């Protein structure tokens, strides 16, 4: 569940995006309509690359955790 602060941030991003699109619509309506039609297509084409990046990031996090495991085990536990 979203907290109120996260919801407000998400709502503000969406509102700013909508206002920017409205300004683009007033300045250049063909470009705004082109963006409205092709932005979801470009987003769907980018999804596999985002998924691959997520997997690569997870592999590097696992490698980092494995490499730092001996240091974490040898670290003194009485830190405050």
PLY file of the C-alpha trace (Angstrom):
ply
format ascii 1.0
element vertex 80
property float x
property float y
property float z
element edge 79
property int vertex1
property int vertex2
end_header
0.00 0.00 0.00
1.21 3.49 -0.86
1.86 6.00 1.87
0.37 9.46 1.55
3.76 10.99 0.74
4.45 8.47 -2.06
0.95 9.02 -3.45
1.44 12.80 -3.46
4.80 12.47 -5.25
3.31 10.13 -7.86
0.33 12.43 -8.34
2.58 15.49 -8.76
4.71 13.71 -11.38
1.58 12.75 -13.29
0.20 16.29 -13.06
3.47 17.82 -14.29
3.57 15.33 -17.16
-0.02 16.20 -18.13
0.67 19.95 -18.00
3.80 19.49 -20.12
1.79 17.50 -22.66
-0.89 20.23 -22.74
1.79 22.86 -23.39
3.20 20.68 -26.17
-0.32 20.30 -27.56
-0.69 24.10 -27.73
2.76 24.60 -29.27
2.83 21.70 -31.73
-0.27 19.56 -31.87
1.08 17.04 -34.43
4.06 16.30 -32.20
1.80 15.97 -29.14
-0.51 13.52 -30.93
2.51 11.59 -32.24
3.82 11.34 -28.69
0.42 10.28 -27.38
0.22 7.44 -29.91
3.82 6.22 -29.96
4.90 6.67 -26.32
3.16 3.44 -25.17
4.71 1.54 -28.09
8.19 2.80 -27.26
7.58 1.96 -23.58
6.59 -1.62 -24.51
9.68 -1.98 -26.71
11.87 -0.80 -23.81
10.41 -3.28 -21.29
12.69 -6.23 -22.20
15.75 -4.01 -21.81
14.54 -2.80 -18.41
13.99 -6.41 -17.34
17.49 -7.37 -18.52
18.95 -4.43 -16.60
17.07 -5.53 -13.49
18.48 -9.06 -13.80
22.03 -7.79 -14.32
21.67 -5.49 -11.32
20.48 -8.44 -9.21
23.48 -10.54 -10.29
25.88 -7.75 -9.33
24.14 -7.33 -5.96
24.52 -11.07 -5.34
28.21 -10.96 -6.29
28.77 -7.98 -4.01
27.04 -9.74 -1.13
29.13 -12.87 -1.67
32.39 -10.92 -1.87
31.64 -8.89 1.25
30.40 -11.85 3.28
33.80 -12.67 4.87
34.27 -9.04 5.93
30.80 -8.98 7.48
31.49 -12.20 9.36
34.81 -10.90 10.74
33.39 -7.51 11.76
33.06 -6.99 15.53
29.49 -7.26 16.77
29.65 -4.86 19.73
29.20 -1.71 17.62
26.68 0.82 18.89
0 1
1 2
2 3
3 4
4 5
5 6
6 7
7 8
8 9
9 10
10 11
11 12
12 13
13 14
14 15
15 16
16 17
17 18
18 19
19 20
20 21
21 22
22 23
23 24
24 25
25 26
26 27
27 28
28 29
29 30
30 31
31 32
32 33
33 34
34 35
35 36
36 37
37 38
38 39
39 40
40 41
41 42
42 43
43 44
44 45
45 46
46 47
47 48
48 49
49 50
50 51
51 52
52 53
53 54
54 55
55 56
56 57
57 58
58 59
59 60
60 61
61 62
62 63
63 64
64 65
65 66
66 67
67 68
68 69
69 70
70 71
71 72
72 73
73 74
74 75
75 76
76 77
77 78
78 79
